[in-house]
Amino acid sequence: RDAYIYLPPAYSAKNRPALPVLVLIAGQPGGPADWLTGGALGGHMNSFAAAHGGLAPVVVIPDPNGSQSANTMCMDSQIAQADTYLSRDVPAWISSTLAVDTNHSQWAIGGFSFGGTCALQMGTRHPDLFPAVLSFSGEAEPAIAKERQKTIDAAFPGRPEEFERQTPLAIMKEQRFESSGLYLTAGQNDPEFVGYLRTLAAAAREAGFDVRAYEVEQTGHSWDTSSKRLADALEFLSA
């Protein structure tokens, strides 16, 4: 499916600076275009750019799933090579095709729901590529089904340890992330994901992340959890 790119006004300037990069992942079921509709990304980015003299990140919205119903879990497994796509193919294309800052200290990754889970996966597995993470209504770990064993059987049959060692909570127990930032949200009316938020925030702080975590009032598991906090999340990244 089509990917989408947001170019801020500064991208067209004759004296264009090296602009930072924000990679965004949509939910599942869903696709990249959801960031433009439910996520109202254009309006949010234009408002940020207007408040910063035309400066804003270049935003790239790739497609790690390939269809409305597919779920690659953002991992390299027997399902797909989704980690390779997001950690090698997409960054290589961005750096070679777009005029952006190629210093990855100026890159971030974010997402909603499945995308939020994916963003934290990438931020823990590849902190050198994505040292800042925005996770809106993300899960504690990737999942295809409520039953954890079904997820493992689909992705790593007979190798549960291979799944476990790639989850953010397992990685954060083993590694330090003093140079990384994490911005988390969940809707207050979404108790399951509020639980995930609290678990992830505690683990991330313990692992050294600079953490901001917000339970968004009067929202459930919806795009409101990004729309109501995206402006603040962008300020967190810019700081």
Secondary structure, 3 states (H helix, E strand, C coil): CCCEEECCHHHHCCCCCCCCEEEEECCCCCCHHHHCCCCCHHHHHHHHHHHCCCCCCEEEECCCCCCCCCCCCCCECCCCEHHHHHHHHHHHHHHHHCCCCCCHHHEEEEEECHHHHHHHHHHHHCCCCCCEEEEECCCCCCCCCCCHHHHHHHHCCCCHHHHHCCCHHHHHHHCCCCCCEEEEEEECCCHHHHHHHHHHHHHHHHCCCEEEEEEECCCCCCCHHHHCCHHHHHHHHHC
